[in-house]
Amino acid sequence: MEMWQGKHFSITDPKGVNTVIYQVNRTEKEFIKESPKYTVQRLDYTEELRGELKRKTFFVDNPSPEEDQLVILSFGQDRVVVNMALLEDNKISISKKPVPVKFNSIYAEEETEYKDFKYTPNLQRPICIIDPETTEEIKPVLYFDEKTNEVKGKCKLKPYKSYFAFEIRDKKDD
């Protein structure tokens, strides 16, 4: 019998909405000089249909002893609603109002690669690029930059297509 350790919680998506959730991780102090301060990890989930609604159960595999910060992205027809949440003990607290987000559009009329970005020692990255139609992450191609002696990644973006990208930063990092 398999034992699962962690936490889980459920949400229900209305028709036409697809929600994905990311856990925000703070980089350990010994790696902070060469790495971004925060990285994100997409939560796994199971899904069950209830009429026209989708009930999703999300799993936090390695919850912290204190609290876990979560970013909730709800993709609709032509927009993304961003909420923050805290998972403490067995209780989840979700912000009452969506968080205002500063953003730039990623759009090109020819196939392009989106910038080099560093990876943390556990190969998590600070930025996520998501296809809003499928809500799937655009997986980067990893390579070793011999000049900087680092593992980096690039994402290939298709022409005439919009993408949603986000990165977690402290307010003072702007």
PyMOL commands that set and color helices and strands:
alter all, ss='L'
color gray80, all
select helices_A, chain A and resi 29-31+171-173
alter helices_A, ss='H'
color red, helices_A
select strands_A, chain A and resi 7-13+18-26+38-42+44-50+53-60+67-75+80-88+91-94+112-118+127-130+141-145+150-157+164-167
alter strands_A, ss='S'
color yellow, strands_A
deselect
rebuild
show_as cartoon
